[in-house]
Amino acid sequence: MRPLPETARIEVPRALASDLLAAARALPARENEAYYDDTLQRSVLDGLKARCADGFEWLLEEIRPRLARAPFSVAVNGLEFDAENRLFIGLCRAFGSLVSKPLEKPRAQLVHYLHHDADLTSSGSGQVYTELLHTDGADWPEQVDLLGMLCVRPDERGEGRTRLVDVYTIRQELEHRFGSAVLRVLEDEPVPWLLAPGFGADLAWRPILRPDSICWRRYTIDFALAHAGLELPEPAARALEAVEAVTSSTASAHEWLMRPGEFLLVDNRRCLHARTAVSRNRSSQRLMVRAWVRRPGGASGPC
């Protein structure tokens, strides 16, 4: 098990955390659904900047260079978050617009509360999909760029640990185990992805790998193949199995238990993520808040 490196961590001074919390609490409280309006998202960002300009900008300047280098993820500790999610929304909005599928509780929400007992599970094997390394937005016409996560409460037994691995590590393992030819297939051969019902439940075709990015969620490809009655050409099918083998067995993933109040920002195009298993025969207090972010100039999801 590899912990997240210290170069990907930020510890916020207590005085700044207090100032940011006060700035967030000074803003109007809204229901989470209201933030589908990007103008309202922007008003939260502007409000935080106006009330805590130097401190907020310092934090953003600490995050940006860390997000740009492997493992393309940043964990921020020491912050205090308001119950109405204004600081969480403002931090995410500093990097782009929060986006989501059309509102459909409990699965599709702009600010999404994640409980382990609501995770999607394979009807055949019983596999919990969030336990498998993946990128989010595989069932969108275009991937989301960033993933923001806030730990409200960790699991009391230390289960549900966060896991991350970057695209370059995956590429190296694929080449080492299966040869460079598999990389060419994964870059050159588009595969089908079954889009979510909010996007018309059509198919999107795109490759799994690009030179510096990855899109991977095996079950979305399997759903697409079954939906359209398709079979992949043999080289593409073998390449899929190679990715499955590497992502299911890699020892290179960073793994740690997020602390209460820990904020994690992940480059969803250059990093796969998952969580370790949470026992299904007991109640867990684990609670996370998630948001998806579209960087400026990217394709827009419905919001």
C-alpha positions in Angstrom: 0.0 0.0 0.0 1.4 3.4 -1.0 0.2 6.5 0.9 -0.5 9.7 -1.1 2.8 11.5 -1.3 3.4 14.6 0.8 4.0 16.6 -2.5 0.2 16.1 -3.2 -0.9 17.3 0.2 -1.7 20.8 1.6 -2.1 21.6 5.3 -4.2 24.8 5.7 -3.2 27.1 8.6 -5.9 27.2 11.3 -6.4 31.0 11.0 -7.0 30.7 7.3 -9.4 27.8 7.8 -11.4 30.0 10.3 -11.4 32.9 7.8 -12.7 30.8 5.0 -15.4 29.2 7.1 -16.6 32.7 8.2 -16.6 33.9 4.6 -18.7 30.9 3.5 -21.1 31.3 6.3 -21.6 35.0 5.4 -23.0 33.9 2.0 -26.7 33.2 1.5 -27.7 29.6 2.3 -29.3 27.7 -0.6 -30.6 24.2 -1.3 -28.0 22.1 -3.2 -30.4 21.9 -6.2 -30.2 25.6 -6.7 -26.5 25.4 -7.7 -27.4 23.8 -11.0 -27.5 27.5 -11.9 -23.9 28.4 -12.9 -24.5 32.0 -12.1 -25.2 31.1 -8.5 -22.1 28.9 -8.4 -20.1 31.9 -9.6 -21.6 34.1 -6.9 -20.3 31.8 -4.2 -16.8 31.9 -5.7 -16.9 35.7 -6.0 -18.2 36.0 -2.4 -15.4 33.9 -1.0 -12.8 35.9 -3.0 -14.3 39.2 -1.8 -14.3 38.2 1.8 -11.0 36.2 2.0 -9.1 37.3 -1.1 -5.5 36.7 -0.1 -6.1 33.5 1.7 -8.4 32.0 -0.9 -5.9 32.8 -3.7 -3.1 31.4 -1.6 -4.9 28.1 -1.4 -5.7 28.0 -5.1 -2.0 28.7 -5.9 -1.0 25.8 -3.7 -3.5 23.5 -5.4 -2.8 24.3 -9.1 0.8 23.0 -9.4 0.1 19.9 -7.5 -2.9 19.1 -9.6 -0.7 19.4 -12.7 1.8 16.7 -11.8 1.5 13.0 -10.9 -0.6 11.7 -9.2 -2.7 14.6 -10.6 -4.6 14.8 -7.3 -4.5 17.1 -4.3 -5.6 16.4 -0.7 -6.3 19.5 1.4 -6.5 19.1 5.2 -7.2 21.6 7.9 -10.2 23.3 6.4 -13.6 23.6 8.1 -16.7 23.2 5.9 -20.1 24.7 6.4 -23.1 22.4 6.4 -24.6 24.1 3.3 -21.6 23.3 1.2 -20.8 26.9 0.2 -17.0 26.5 0.8 -17.0 23.1 -1.0 -18.9 24.6 -4.0 -16.6 27.6 -4.1 -13.4 25.6 -4.1 -14.7 23.4 -6.9 -16.0 26.4 -8.9 -12.6 28.0 -8.8 -11.5 25.3 -11.3 -14.5 25.2 -13.6 -18.3 24.8 -13.5 -19.9 22.1 -11.4 -21.9 19.9 -13.7 -24.2 16.8 -13.4 -26.6 14.6 -15.1 -30.2 15.9 -14.9 -31.4 15.8 -11.3 -32.7 12.4 -10.4 -32.3 11.5 -6.7 -30.5 9.7 -5.3 -28.1 8.9 -8.1 -27.8 12.2 -10.0 -27.2 15.4 -8.1 -24.9 18.3 -8.5 -23.7 18.1 -4.9 -24.0 14.4 -4.3 -23.9 12.7 -0.9 -22.3 9.2 -1.2 -23.3 6.4 1.2 -21.7 3.0 0.6 -25.0 1.2 0.8 -26.3 3.1 -2.3 -23.4 2.1 -4.5 -24.1 0.4 -7.8 -23.5 -3.4 -7.7 -23.3 -6.0 -10.5 -26.4 -8.0 -10.6 -24.4 -11.1 -11.6 -21.3 -11.1 -9.5 -22.3 -8.8 -6.7 -19.2 -6.7 -7.4 -19.5 -3.1 -6.1 -18.4 -1.0 -9.0 -16.9 1.8 -6.9 -14.4 -0.7 -5.6 -12.9 -1.0 -9.1 -10.4 1.6 -10.4 -12.2 3.8 -12.9 -12.8 7.3 -14.2 -16.1 9.1 -13.7 -18.2 10.3 -16.6 -17.6 7.3 -18.8 -21.4 7.4 -19.6 -21.3 11.1 -20.7 -20.8 12.3 -24.2 -17.5 13.8 -22.9 -15.7 13.0 -19.7 -15.9 15.4 -16.8 -12.5 17.0 -16.1 -12.2 17.1 -12.4 -13.7 15.3 -9.4 -14.1 17.1 -6.0 -14.6 15.0 -2.9 -15.1 16.0 0.7 -14.9 13.5 3.6 -17.7 14.2 6.0 -17.2 11.0 8.0 -14.8 8.1 7.4 -15.8 4.5 8.1 -15.3 3.8 11.8 -13.4 0.6 11.1 -11.0 2.1 8.5 -12.7 0.5 5.5 -13.6 2.5 2.4 -10.1 3.7 1.9 -9.5 6.0 -1.1 -7.4 4.6 -4.0 -5.7 6.6 -6.8 -3.4 5.7 -9.7 -2.3 7.9 -12.5 -2.4 7.2 -16.3 1.3 7.1 -16.8 1.7 4.4 -14.1 -1.1 2.4 -15.8 0.6 2.8 -19.2 3.9 1.6 -17.8 2.4 -1.5 -16.3 0.5 -2.3 -19.5 3.6 -2.0 -21.5 5.7 -4.1 -19.1 3.1 -6.9 -18.8 1.6 -6.9 -22.3 4.0 -5.1 -24.6 3.8 -1.7 -26.4 1.4 -3.1 -29.0 -1.5 -3.1 -26.5 -1.0 0.7 -26.0 -1.4 1.3 -29.7 -4.6 -0.7 -29.8 -6.0 1.2 -26.8 -5.1 4.5 -28.4 -6.2 3.7 -32.0 -9.3 1.6 -31.5 -12.5 3.4 -30.2 -14.8 1.3 -28.0 -18.5 1.9 -27.3 -19.7 3.5 -24.1 -23.4 3.4 -23.2 -24.5 6.9 -22.3 -26.7 7.6 -19.3 -30.5 8.0 -19.9 -30.2 11.7 -19.5 -28.1 11.8 -22.6 -30.5 9.6 -24.6 -29.0 6.2 -23.8 -27.1 6.3 -27.1 -23.6 5.0 -27.7 -20.4 7.2 -27.7 -17.3 5.9 -29.3 -13.8 6.8 -28.0 -10.5 5.1 -27.2 -9.6 4.1 -23.7 -6.2 5.7 -23.9 -4.8 8.9 -25.3 -1.2 10.0 -24.9 -1.8 11.7 -21.6 -5.3 10.7 -20.6 -7.5 7.7 -19.9 -11.2 6.8 -19.9 -12.0 3.6 -18.1 -15.0 2.0 -16.6 -15.3 -1.6 -17.8 -19.0 -2.1 -17.0 -20.0 0.9 -19.2 -18.3 -0.7 -22.2 -20.0 -4.1 -21.3 -23.4 -2.4 -21.1 -22.8 -0.8 -24.5 -21.8 -4.1 -26.1 -24.9 -5.9 -24.7 -27.2 -2.9 -25.6 -26.1 -2.8 -29.2 -25.5 -6.6 -29.7 -21.9 -5.9 -30.6 -18.6 -7.8 -30.2 -15.2 -6.1 -30.2 -12.5 -7.1 -32.7 -10.1 -9.6 -31.1 -7.2 -7.1 -30.7 -9.5 -4.6 -28.9 -11.1 -7.4 -26.7 -7.6 -8.5 -25.7 -6.6 -5.0 -24.9 -9.7 -4.6 -22.7 -8.7 -7.7 -20.8 -5.2 -6.3 -20.4 -6.5 -3.0 -18.8 -8.8 -5.1 -16.6 -5.9 -7.2 -15.4 -3.7 -4.2 -14.6 -6.3 -2.1 -12.9 -7.5 -5.0 -10.8 -4.1 -6.1 -9.6 -1.8 -3.0 -9.6 0.3 -2.5 -6.5 1.1 1.1 -7.5 -2.2 2.7 -6.4 -2.0 5.3 -3.6 -4.3 4.3 -0.8 -5.3 6.1 2.4 -8.2 6.7 4.7 -9.5 10.3 4.2 -9.9 12.3 7.4 -13.0 14.3 8.4 -12.9 17.6 6.5 -10.3 16.4 4.0 -10.9 17.9 0.5 -9.7 15.9 -2.5 -9.4 17.3 -6.0 -8.7 14.7 -8.8 -7.9 15.1 -12.5 -10.5 12.7 -13.8 -8.8 12.4 -17.2 -5.4 11.5 -15.9 -6.2 9.6 -12.7 -8.3 6.5 -11.9 -9.9 6.2 -8.5 -11.8 3.8 -6.4 -12.4 2.9 -2.7 -11.7 -0.3 -0.9 -14.5 -2.5 0.2 -16.9 -1.6 3.0 -18.4 -4.7 4.7 -21.9 -5.2 3.4 -23.2 -6.9 6.5 -23.0 -3.9 8.8 -24.0 -0.2 8.8 -21.1 2.2 8.1 -21.0 5.9 9.0 -18.9 6.7 6.0 -20.2 9.8 4.2 -18.6 11.6 1.3 -19.7 14.7 -0.8 -18.9 14.7 -4.5 -19.0 17.1 -7.3 -18.0 16.9 -11.0 -16.2 19.9 -12.6 -16.0 21.0 -16.3 -13.0 23.2 -16.9 -13.5 26.4 -18.9 -13.7 25.6 -22.6 -14.6 22.0 -22.1 -17.8 20.3 -23.3 -20.8 21.1 -21.1 -22.9 18.5 -19.4 -26.5 19.4 -18.6 -26.7 21.7 -15.6 
